[in-house]
């Protein structure tokens, strides 16, 4: 199913919000960064899924894979932001 820009942003916001809810601890970012995180997590999951043969080229990642990708990105962002004396996870 093809999604437009608005659909992609809405899905990204939902995926990012779910990823932030699943990951324990406090993540200090606004809703725009949450949306960017969700969209980037979905792209990451699609790329990794294509690389290991789960998805065909051009096929987007599913909801669970997108959330996992967003959680991975959230952990990476948390490590970079909280690397010097931050609360971390």
Secondary structure, DSSP 8 states (H G I E B T S, - for coil): ----HHHHHHHHHHHHHHHHHHS-S-----HHHHHHHHHHHHHHHHHHHHHTTSS-TT----HHHHHHHHHHHHHHHHHHHTTTT----
